């Protein structure tokens, strides 16, 4: 098995389509006026956390994350997460839980206390003052290297200890579907083999504390076998077997008191701890240990002050990419805070080996009696959910944060192409709505006694349009950057297999594709010619035809053009005044509006596009008028120019919080789990759509903005364009466009 010495090195490489404009702006400092506005939204707490990690703050470097809180007793706590810590039972587990004690304890009751999340610096600062002694603790996760730093400074001498509280001290086997933890194992609940996870292991080291979790079993071959593609065993590497993850903790002038505790050798005014999480698939634990040692050496070869300066520079460049600041009333400020914190959390967890999870991301914590390893809906990825927090990263200029999202689907393309051939005997590739990080159906959705060629569950049996939306998201990113290398590597191979699947999987009658059986997303089962299929194919092929000459081979263009011509008409009412979910459909099953997919994500209708009245009529007559979680109402309303409705919907998303959870952007579970990242992604897209929309070559400014609000925003637009606007209502008081040649394309409502 080929080992990777340092996963993060590749994870932190910027996506090739981060364009020259971003590289140039990276040399500039965040404008002083913007930094001042940003600092006003730092999260500050002045009391200790009374309920543990439910009152924690998030921190991260894109791959490694931490929930940080200070307990009533004065202990500083960290829940450490990572993007690639998949267990032998397929779950994404915490790397560990760490407890730090200072003696004498500076965090006594009634003493001054402050815990502040500094957004601009990407760090958490904790301060305490008692009897004239001030103690400062700074926690930061190096934006450029895989290490967590904890620095403590005190006016007087103090001692420090650090304990790793092993997350999984004993092996665990799920008892069955009635087990309180069952949902966290979704995919393996109903099978004949009970999922088990081994215990974590403490290693004895002379200069540190160190631990690991190692997978010595795997469900990968089981999944291939039960989904009737056992002939592929051996062709694709097992992503679970021998995966080993853990961490080492090393402190300056500290030594291990025992296998789990590190203590300072003397009282001093300064202490520093470094935590080095690491994941790799190795044949032996010794190989993992050697690689971790090499990683520690590599990290420490960079002078500490240099690392910190470069860390600050990364975050400064990040915030200089884009911003949104609303004012005018409390609602405007609340939305601003929510947007900034959502974007911050995505930066903390979106540059690792795998995309962030919709159901908690890497920031799960102790909640309702479950610990940080638990998440409702388990380890799988739902495209319907995950897409929502990746869409807004283009307008914010965070193209590097989208890389692992696109990579996951591109990497599973060969496997899905093979499965399509085996099941159906034709070319192309389908992608399940609910899938593992390597592809294929979540096993419980497929079924454990299913000898057929489609999943057992009716909810997603013919739900294939996620691949069409992923393609549209890739095309959208290209439209921002015009990176032809990205188009060649991602768009062309993905489009080839996805469109080919739709073109070959259903019959043509009178030279028209007849999509039956089909799903209209999860809402309607076994329908005819659903909106999401037809609108997705029409939108994508039309967009692909606009790529520069030479990117796509003529034969492929011809194939796509023939598919486009064979599409049935978009389903509409007989008077052609309103779009329908499908040409024929029966009982609704969920709370979705498939007819509105022609507004978003497949932008055939909307402001600046033909037949706006049809879109408005469709939206007004949609069956489910709702928001929060994965609902698209906050996204679609501003695309139709409905400013007040957009404001109302976005505010509902932002207020979707649990009063028992302290951090204001840990969105409550809704239909998923906490933090609910699709809830945050949906309002982020909606807010951006209120401020700027791309319609062909035009840039619509403030197309759905409330009259009572003021704004200062900098967002990215198509064709390597950056726009800064200050305004009030529809009145623009400052407009800067780069490059200046794009100023002619600005349209004000």
ZAMARGU-4260 file (C-alpha; in steps of 0.2 Angstrom, whole numbers, plus 5000, padded with zeros to 4 digits):
<rodrens>
0) 5000/5000/5000 | 5007/5017/4995 | 5009/5028/5010 | 5008/5047/5011 | 5020/5055/5023
5) 5011/5071/5025 | 4993/5072/5019 | 4991/5090/5024 | 5005/5096/5012 | 4994/5091/4997
10) 4978/5097/5006 | 4985/5114/5009 | 4990/5117/4991 | 4979/5130/4983 | 4967/5124/4970
15) 4975/5127/4953 | 4960/5138/4948 | 4964/5151/4962 | 4968/5165/4949 | 4981/5178/4948
20) 4969/5191/4955 | 4969/5182/4972 | 4988/5180/4971 | 4990/5198/4969 | 4978/5203/4983
25) 4987/5191/4995 | 5001/5203/4995 | 4990/5217/5002 | 4985/5219/5020 | 4966/5219/5025
30) 4961/5238/5024 | 4961/5246/5041 | 4942/5251/5040 | 4938/5233/5036 | 4948/5225/5050
35) 4940/5237/5062 | 4923/5231/5056 | 4928/5213/5057 | 4935/5215/5075 | 4918/5220/5081
40) 4911/5203/5077 | 4924/5193/5087 | 4915/5182/5099 | 4919/5186/5117 | 4913/5177/5133
45) 4916/5183/5151 | 4910/5168/5160 | 4917/5150/5161 | 4908/5137/5152 | 4894/5129/5163
50) 4889/5114/5152 | 4906/5108/5145 | 4908/5107/5126 | 4890/5114/5123 | 4898/5130/5127
55) 4914/5129/5116 | 4921/5139/5102 | 4928/5133/5085 | 4945/5134/5079 | 4954/5126/5064
60) 4967/5127/5050 | 4957/5119/5037 | 4961/5101/5042 | 4963/5100/5060 | 4950/5108/5071
65) 4946/5111/5090 | 4932/5115/5101 | 4939/5125/5115 | 4931/5129/5132 | 4936/5133/5150
70) 4926/5123/5162 | 4919/5129/5179 | 4934/5121/5188 | 4946/5131/5178 | 4952/5117/5166
75) 4955/5122/5147 | 4947/5109/5136 | 4950/5104/5118 | 4940/5092/5107 | 4951/5089/5093
80) 4944/5084/5076 | 4952/5080/5059 | 4945/5078/5041 | 4951/5060/5038 | 4949/5050/5055
85) 4938/5037/5048 | 4936/5022/5059 | 4934/5003/5055 | 4915/5005/5057 | 4915/5020/5044
90) 4912/5034/5057 | 4922/5050/5057 | 4929/5050/5075 | 4937/5064/5085 | 4956/5063/5086
95) 4955/5066/5105 | 4950/5076/5120 | 4963/5086/5130 | 4963/5094/5147 | 4975/5107/5152
100) 4977/5113/5170 | 4987/5128/5177 | 4992/5129/5195 | 4988/5140/5204 | 4971/5140/5195
105) 4969/5158/5188 | 4951/5154/5183 | 4942/5156/5200 | 4925/5162/5202 | 4922/5181/5203
110) 4939/5184/5195 | 4940/5193/5178 | 4938/5181/5164 | 4938/5183/5145 | 4938/5171/5131
115) 4938/5179/5114 | 4938/5171/5096 | 4949/5183/5086 | 4943/5181/5068 | 4956/5191/5060
120) 4970/5181/5068 | 4962/5164/5068 | 4965/5161/5086 | 4957/5161/5103 | 4963/5171/5118
125) 4959/5167/5136 | 4963/5179/5150 | 4961/5179/5169 | 4965/5191/5182 | 4965/5188/5201
130) 4974/5197/5215 | 4985/5207/5203 | 4991/5192/5193 | 4986/5191/5175 | 4987/5175/5164
135) 4985/5175/5146 | 4982/5159/5135 | 4983/5159/5116 | 4977/5145/5106 | 4980/5144/5087
140) 4980/5130/5074 | 4994/5134/5062 | 4986/5139/5045 | 5001/5131/5036 | 5006/5117/5046
145) 4998/5102/5056 | 5000/5108/5073 | 4990/5115/5088 | 4999/5128/5098 | 4994/5133/5116
150) 5004/5147/5124 | 5002/5152/5142 | 5010/5168/5150 | 5007/5174/5167 | 5014/5188/5178
155) 5019/5175/5191 | 5026/5158/5190 | 5014/5144/5187 | 5015/5126/5182 | 5005/5117/5168
160) 4999/5099/5166 | 4991/5091/5151 | 4980/5076/5150 | 4974/5066/5135 | 4957/5059/5140
165) 4956/5044/5128 | 4940/5045/5118 | 4938/5026/5116 | 4946/5017/5131 | 4937/5001/5127
170) 4931/4992/5111 | 4914/4995/5106 | 4901/4985/5097 | 4884/4992/5092 | 4870/4982/5100
175) 4858/4985/5086 | 4845/4997/5079 | 4839/5001/5096 | 4856/5006/5103 | 4856/5025/5107
180) 4871/5027/5096 | 4864/5018/5081 | 4860/5033/5070 | 4879/5038/5071 | 4883/5021/5063
185) 4870/5024/5049 | 4875/5012/5034 | 4879/4998/5045 | 4864/4997/5057 | 4854/4984/5048
190) 4868/4972/5042 | 4872/4954/5048 | 4889/4960/5055 | 4888/4972/5070 | 4899/4987/5068
195) 4914/4987/5080 | 4927/5000/5084 | 4943/4996/5093 | 4950/5004/5108 | 4962/5019/5107
200) 4980/5015/5112 | 4992/5025/5123 | 5010/5024/5118 | 5024/5026/5131 | 5036/5040/5126
205) 5050/5048/5135 | 5047/5066/5130 | 5028/5067/5126 | 5011/5059/5127 | 5005/5050/5112
210) 4990/5039/5107 | 4982/5032/5091 | 4967/5023/5085 | 4971/5009/5072 | 4958/5000/5060
215) 4963/4982/5059 | 4946/4978/5050 | 4936/4986/5037 | 4918/4985/5029 | 4925/4990/5012
220) 4924/4973/5004 | 4908/4969/5013 | 4900/4985/5005 | 4907/4979/4987 | 4900/4962/4990
225) 4883/4967/4996 | 4881/4979/4982 | 4884/4965/4970 | 4901/4971/4963 | 4913/4959/4972
230) 4923/4958/4955 | 4930/4975/4960 | 4938/4969/4976 | 4957/4972/4973 | 4954/4985/4960
235) 4951/4999/4972 | 4962/5002/4988 | 4953/4999/5004 | 4951/5016/5012 | 4948/5010/5030
240) 4961/4996/5033 | 4976/5001/5043 | 4970/5019/5044 | 4979/5025/5059 | 4975/5042/5068
245) 4981/5050/5084 | 4992/5064/5090 | 5007/5068/5100 | 5008/5082/5113 | 5025/5089/5117
250) 5028/5104/5130 | 5043/5115/5133 | 5051/5109/5149 | 5038/5096/5151 | 5039/5078/5154
255) 5027/5063/5155 | 5021/5059/5173 | 5012/5044/5165 | 5006/5038/5148 | 4992/5050/5148
260) 4999/5065/5158 | 5012/5078/5154 | 5018/5090/5168 | 5030/5105/5168 | 5047/5102/5176
265) 5046/5118/5185 | 5035/5134/5188 | 5039/5147/5176 | 5030/5162/5168 | 5029/5155/5151
270) 5023/5138/5145 | 5019/5131/5128 | 5011/5115/5122 | 5011/5108/5104 | 4999/5095/5098
275) 5003/5086/5082 | 4988/5076/5075 | 4992/5064/5061 | 4982/5051/5050 | 4990/5039/5038
280) 4987/5021/5031 | 5002/5011/5035 | 5006/4992/5036 | 5013/4993/5054 | 5010/5005/5068
285) 5029/5008/5068 | 5028/5016/5051 | 5014/5027/5057 | 5025/5032/5072 | 5040/5035/5061
290) 5030/5046/5050 | 5023/5056/5064 | 5041/5059/5071 | 5046/5065/5054 | 5031/5077/5053
295) 5035/5084/5070 | 5053/5087/5064 | 5047/5095/5048 | 5035/5107/5058 | 5048/5112/5070
300) 5061/5116/5057 | 5051/5132/5054 | 5056/5145/5067 | 5041/5147/5079 | 5040/5166/5076
305) 5040/5163/5057 | 5026/5150/5059 | 5015/5162/5068 | 5019/5177/5057 | 5014/5166/5042
310) 4999/5160/5051 | 4993/5178/5053 | 4997/5182/5035 | 4986/5167/5029 | 4971/5173/5039
315) 4974/5191/5034 | 4974/5186/5016 | 4958/5175/5019 | 4948/5190/5026 | 4955/5201/5012
320) 4947/5190/4999 | 4930/5196/5002 | 4918/5203/5016 | 4900/5207/5019 | 4895/5220/5033
325) 4877/5225/5035 | 4871/5239/5046 | 4855/5249/5049 | 4847/5239/5062 | 4850/5224/5074
330) 4844/5211/5061 | 4857/5218/5049 | 4871/5216/5062 | 4865/5198/5067 | 4865/5193/5049
335) 4883/5200/5047 | 4889/5190/5062 | 4881/5174/5056 | 4889/5176/5039 | 4906/5179/5046
340) 4906/5165/5058 | 4899/5153/5045 | 4913/5158/5033 | 4926/5156/5047 | 4920/5139/5051
345) 4921/5133/5033 | 4939/5140/5033 | 4943/5130/5048 | 4938/5113/5041 | 4938/5114/5022
350) 4957/5111/5017 | 4959/5093/5023 | 4958/5076/5014 | 4939/5075/5014 | 4925/5088/5013
355) 4916/5094/5029 | 4901/5084/5034 | 4884/5092/5034 | 4879/5084/5051 | 4891/5093/5062
360) 4906/5095/5052 | 4922/5093/5062 | 4914/5103/5076 | 4903/5090/5085 | 4902/5091/5104
365) 4894/5083/5119 | 4875/5085/5115 | 4859/5077/5122 | 4869/5063/5131 | 4880/5059/5116
370) 4899/5063/5115 | 4908/5071/5101 | 4910/5055/5091 | 4891/5055/5088 | 4882/5063/5073
375) 4864/5059/5068 | 4863/5052/5050 | 4880/5044/5052 | 4896/5045/5041 | 4888/5047/5024
380) 4888/5062/5013 | 4871/5068/5006 | 4873/5079/4991 | 4857/5088/4994 | 4864/5094/5011
385) 4883/5096/5008 | 4881/5107/4992 | 4873/5121/5001 | 4889/5126/5011 | 4901/5124/4996
390) 4891/5135/4984 | 4894/5151/4992 | 4913/5149/4993 | 4915/5155/4975 | 4907/5172/4977
395) 4918/5174/4993 | 4934/5170/4983 | 4937/5154/4994 | 4941/5143/4979 | 4954/5133/4989
400) 4941/5128/5001 | 4931/5119/4987 | 4945/5108/4981 | 4942/5093/4992 | 4923/5094/4988
405) 4927/5093/4970 | 4941/5080/4972 | 4929/5068/4982 | 4917/5067/4967 | 4931/5066/4954
410) 4940/5053/4964 | 4925/5042/4964 | 4922/5044/4946 | 4931/5028/4940 | 4922/5017/4953
415) 4905/5024/4949 | 4909/5021/4930 | 4913/5003/4933 | 4898/5000/4944 | 4887/5008/4930
420) 4894/4996/4917 | 4892/4981/4929 | 4874/4985/4934 | 4867/4992/4917 | 4878/4987/4903
425) 4881/5005/4897 | 4893/5019/4898 | 4893/5034/4910 | 4892/5036/4929 | 4878/5038/4941
430) 4881/5045/4959 | 4870/5040/4973 | 4862/5054/4983 | 4868/5046/4999 | 4886/5040/4997
435) 4902/5036/5006 | 4917/5046/5004 | 4924/5034/4992 | 4908/5032/4982 | 4893/5019/4982
440) 4877/5019/4992 | 4876/5020/5010 | 4874/5001/5014 | 4858/5002/5024 | 4850/5013/5009
445) 4856/4999/4997 | 4849/4985/5008 | 4858/4970/5014 | 4848/4957/5004 | 4846/4967/4988
450) 4852/4957/4973 | 4845/4970/4961 | 4853/4985/4952 | 4845/4999/4962 | 4844/5003/4980
455) 4831/4996/4992 | 4825/5013/4998 | 4812/5022/4988 | 4818/5039/4994 | 4833/5040/4983
460) 4830/5025/4971 | 4831/5036/4956 | 4838/5052/4963 | 4852/5055/4951 | 4852/5074/4949
465) 4865/5077/4962 | 4878/5074/4949 | 4870/5086/4938 | 4871/5099/4951 | 4889/5095/4955
470) 4893/5098/4937 | 4884/5115/4937 | 4894/5119/4953 | 4910/5115/4944 | 4905/5125/4929
475) 4900/5140/4940 | 4918/5139/4948 | 4926/5140/4931 | 4915/5155/4926 | 4923/5164/4941
480) 4941/5159/4937 | 4942/5155/4919 | 4955/5142/4923 | 4956/5131/4908 | 4967/5118/4918
485) 4953/5116/4930 | 4940/5113/4915 | 4951/5100/4908 | 4955/5091/4924 | 4938/5092/4932
490) 4924/5098/4921 | 4927/5088/4905 | 4929/5070/4913 | 4915/5073/4925 | 4903/5080/4912
495) 4907/5066/4900 | 4902/5052/4911 | 4887/5061/4920 | 4879/5066/4904 | 4882/5050/4896
500) 4873/5041/4910 | 4858/5051/4907 | 4859/5049/4888 | 4860/5030/4888 | 4851/5025/4904
505) 4833/5029/4898 | 4825/5025/4881 | 4821/5038/4867 | 4803/5038/4860 | 4801/5048/4844
510) 4819/5055/4847 | 4814/5061/4864 | 4821/5055/4880 | 4808/5047/4892 | 4814/5048/4910
515) 4804/5035/4919 | 4806/5028/4931 | 4814/5043/4940 | 4813/5053/4956 | 4810/5072/4957
520) 4823/5073/4970 | 4816/5065/4986 | 4799/5073/4984 | 4791/5062/4971 | 4795/5044/4967
525) 4792/5035/4951 | 4788/5050/4941 | 4789/5054/4922 | 4802/5068/4916 | 4806/5077/4932
530) 4811/5095/4932 | 4828/5092/4941 | 4834/5080/4927 | 4828/5090/4912 | 4833/5108/4919
535) 4850/5101/4925 | 4854/5093/4908 | 4848/5109/4898 | 4857/5121/4909 | 4874/5111/4910
540) 4875/5107/4891 | 4871/5125/4887 | 4885/5131/4899 | 4897/5118/4892 | 4894/5124/4874
545) 4901/5141/4879 | 4918/5134/4885 | 4932/5141/4874 | 4936/5131/4858 | 4949/5117/4861
550) 4944/5112/4879 | 4931/5100/4873 | 4933/5088/4858 | 4921/5090/4844 | 4914/5072/4845
555) 4910/5076/4863 | 4901/5092/4859 | 4891/5083/4846 | 4886/5069/4859 | 4880/5083/4871
560) 4871/5092/4858 | 4862/5077/4853 | 4857/5074/4871 | 4851/5092/4872 | 4840/5090/4857
565) 4833/5074/4864 | 4827/5082/4880 | 4808/5083/4883 | 4801/5101/4887 | 4802/5107/4904
570) 4786/5102/4913 | 4774/5116/4914 | 4755/5119/4917 | 4744/5118/4902 | 4743/5137/4901
575) 4762/5138/4902 | 4762/5150/4916 | 4770/5139/4929 | 4783/5126/4931 | 4779/5109/4938
580) 4789/5096/4948 | 4788/5083/4933 | 4777/5079/4918 | 4768/5066/4929 | 4770/5063/4947
585) 4760/5056/4962 | 4760/5058/4981 | 4773/5070/4988 | 4785/5062/5001 | 4796/5076/5008
590) 4795/5095/5010 | 4804/5100/4994 | 4799/5110/4978 | 4807/5101/4963 | 4799/5114/4951
595) 4810/5128/4958 | 4826/5119/4953 | 4824/5129/4937 | 4828/5144/4947 | 4842/5137/4958
600) 4853/5127/4956 | 4849/5127/4937 | 4847/5145/4933 | 4836/5145/4918 | 4824/5158/4926
605) 4827/5173/4937 | 4832/5191/4936 | 4839/5196/4919 | 4833/5180/4912 | 4818/5176/4900
610) 4801/5174/4907 | 4803/5180/4925 | 4784/5180/4927 | 4784/5161/4925 | 4797/5160/4939
615) 4788/5172/4950 | 4772/5162/4948 | 4780/5146/4951 | 4789/5152/4967 | 4772/5159/4973
620) 4763/5143/4970 | 4776/5131/4977 | 4769/5119/4990 | 4781/5121/5004 | 4785/5138/5009
625) 4799/5136/5022 | 4816/5139/5027 | 4831/5133/5038 | 4841/5118/5036 | 4842/5113/5017
630) 4827/5123/5011 | 4831/5133/4996 | 4818/5147/4999 | 4832/5159/5006 | 4842/5156/4990
635) 4828/5157/4977 | 4819/5172/4984 | 4833/5185/4980 | 4836/5177/4963 | 4818/5183/4959
640) 4821/5201/4966 | 4811/5197/4982 | 4821/5207/4995 | 4809/5207/5010 | 4805/5189/5008
645) 4824/5185/5006 | 4827/5195/5022 | 4813/5186/5032 | 4819/5168/5026 | 4838/5172/5030
650) 4833/5178/5047 | 4824/5162/5051 | 4840/5152/5047 | 4850/5163/5058 | 4839/5161/5072
655) 4839/5142/5071 | 4850/5140/5086 | 4848/5130/5102 | 4848/5142/5118 | 4858/5129/5127
660) 4872/5130/5115 | 4883/5145/5117 | 4892/5148/5101 | 4880/5158/5090 | 4884/5149/5074
665) 4882/5131/5080 | 4866/5130/5070 | 4853/5118/5079 | 4850/5101/5071 | 4834/5104/5061
670) 4833/5089/5050 | 4851/5085/5052 | 4863/5087/5067 | 4872/5101/5076 | 4881/5111/5070
675) 4869/5110/5054 | 4881/5117/5041 | 4868/5117/5027 | 4857/5129/5037 | 4872/5141/5037
680) 4876/5138/5019 | 4859/5141/5013 | 4858/5158/5021 | 4875/5163/5015 | 4870/5159/4997
685) 4854/5169/4999 | 4864/5184/5007 | 4876/5184/4992 | 4862/5184/4980 | 4854/5199/4988
690) 4870/5209/4985 | 4877/5202/4968 | 4871/5191/4954 | 4880/5185/4938 | 4868/5184/4923
695) 4878/5180/4908 | 4891/5194/4906 | 4881/5206/4917 | 4884/5209/4936 | 4868/5214/4945
700) 4872/5225/4960 | 4860/5225/4975 | 4846/5216/4965 | 4836/5211/4981 | 4842/5222/4995
705) 4831/5230/5008 | 4828/5249/5008 | 4832/5250/5027 | 4849/5242/5026 | 4867/5249/5023
710) 4881/5238/5016 | 4899/5237/5013 | 4904/5222/5003 | 4918/5215/4992 | 4913/5199/4982
715) 4919/5190/4967 | 4910/5189/4951 | 4912/5179/4935 | 4927/5182/4923 | 4940/5185/4937
720) 4931/5200/4943 | 4930/5208/4961 | 4917/5221/4966 | 4917/5232/4981 | 4901/5241/4985
725) 4895/5253/4998 | 4877/5257/4998 | 4860/5260/5007 | 4845/5252/5000 | 4847/5253/4981
730) 4858/5269/4982 | 4876/5264/4978 | 4888/5277/4986 | 4905/5268/4982 | 4908/5256/4968
735) 4925/5248/4964 | 4927/5235/4950 | 4943/5225/4945 | 4947/5224/4932 | 4940/5241/4927
740) 4935/5234/4910 | 4921/5225/4919 | 4913/5241/4925 | 4903/5242/4909 | 4894/5226/4914
745) 4887/5232/4931 | 4868/5233/4931 | 4860/5242/4946 | 4842/5239/4949
</rodrens>
